[in-house]
C-alpha cells in the first residue's frame, strides 16, 4: 500500500532524560541519537526534504540523504512513534 502522506508528526514521548521513546502502547525503545534527533523535529509541518535539510545543518557529523531519512522515519512509524499528517508525495 503506497503512502499518500509525507509530513511526519511525532507520537509518544521521550522519557529517561530523553534517551527512550515511548509509544501510546507504553512500549519504550532506545533507537539512538540520530533517530531521537529526527523524532524531535517531526512536528507535522515538515516534509522529508525539510527534515533532510535540518538534519544536515543541525545534525551530527554525518550527511543524511532523503533515503536515510525515509528509512529512519519508517522505523519510527513501525514503532508507532510517528504518524503522517498532510497529503503529498509520501515515503
C-alpha positions as CSV (number, residue, x, y, z in Angstrom):
1,X,0.0,0.0,0.0
2,X,1.5,3.3,-1.1
3,X,1.8,6.1,1.4
4,X,-0.1,9.3,0.5
5,X,1.1,11.4,3.4
6,X,4.5,13.0,3.8
7,X,4.7,15.2,6.8
8,X,5.6,13.1,9.8
9,X,4.4,14.1,13.3
10,X,5.8,12.6,16.4
11,X,3.7,10.5,18.7
12,X,4.5,9.2,22.2
13,X,7.0,10.8,24.5
14,X,10.7,10.9,25.3
15,X,11.5,9.5,28.8
16,X,14.5,8.8,31.0
17,X,16.4,12.0,30.1
18,X,15.2,11.8,26.5
19,X,17.1,8.6,25.8
20,X,14.0,6.4,25.4
21,X,11.0,6.9,23.2
22,X,7.7,5.5,24.5
23,X,4.7,5.0,22.2
24,X,1.0,5.0,23.0
25,X,1.1,1.3,23.9
26,X,3.6,2.2,26.6
27,X,6.4,0.4,24.9
28,X,9.8,2.1,25.1
29,X,12.6,2.0,22.6
30,X,16.2,3.1,22.6
31,X,16.8,4.0,19.0
32,X,20.0,6.0,19.1
33,X,20.7,9.7,19.0
34,X,20.2,10.2,15.2
35,X,16.7,8.8,15.3
36,X,15.9,10.7,18.5
37,X,17.0,13.9,16.9
38,X,14.9,13.3,13.8
39,X,11.9,12.3,16.0
40,X,12.2,15.7,17.9
41,X,12.0,17.5,14.5
42,X,8.8,15.8,13.4
43,X,6.1,18.4,14.2
44,X,3.7,17.6,11.3
45,X,4.7,20.6,9.3
46,X,8.0,19.4,7.7
47,X,8.4,17.3,4.6
48,X,11.2,14.7,4.2
49,X,13.2,17.2,2.3
50,X,12.8,19.8,5.1
51,X,13.9,17.2,7.6
52,X,16.9,16.2,5.5
53,X,18.0,19.9,5.3
54,X,17.5,20.3,9.1
55,X,19.4,17.2,9.9
56,X,22.3,18.1,7.6
57,X,22.6,21.6,9.1
58,X,21.9,20.8,12.8
59,X,22.8,17.1,12.7
60,X,25.7,15.1,13.9
61,X,28.8,14.9,11.8
62,X,27.1,13.0,9.0
63,X,25.4,13.7,5.7
64,X,21.8,12.5,5.5
65,X,20.1,11.6,2.2
66,X,16.4,11.5,1.6
67,X,16.6,7.7,1.6
68,X,18.2,7.6,5.0
69,X,15.6,10.0,6.4
70,X,12.8,7.8,4.9
71,X,14.4,4.7,6.4
72,X,14.6,6.3,9.9
73,X,11.0,7.5,9.6
74,X,9.9,4.1,8.5
75,X,11.4,2.6,11.7
76,X,9.7,5.3,13.8
77,X,6.4,4.6,12.1
78,X,6.8,0.9,12.6
79,X,7.3,1.5,16.3
80,X,4.2,3.8,16.4
81,X,6.3,6.9,17.1
82,X,5.3,9.0,14.1
83,X,2.2,9.5,12.1
84,X,1.7,11.3,8.8
85,X,-0.4,14.5,8.8
86,X,-0.7,16.0,5.4
87,X,-1.3,14.8,1.8
88,X,1.7,14.7,-0.5
89,X,4.2,12.5,-2.2
90,X,4.7,10.0,0.6
91,X,7.5,7.7,1.7
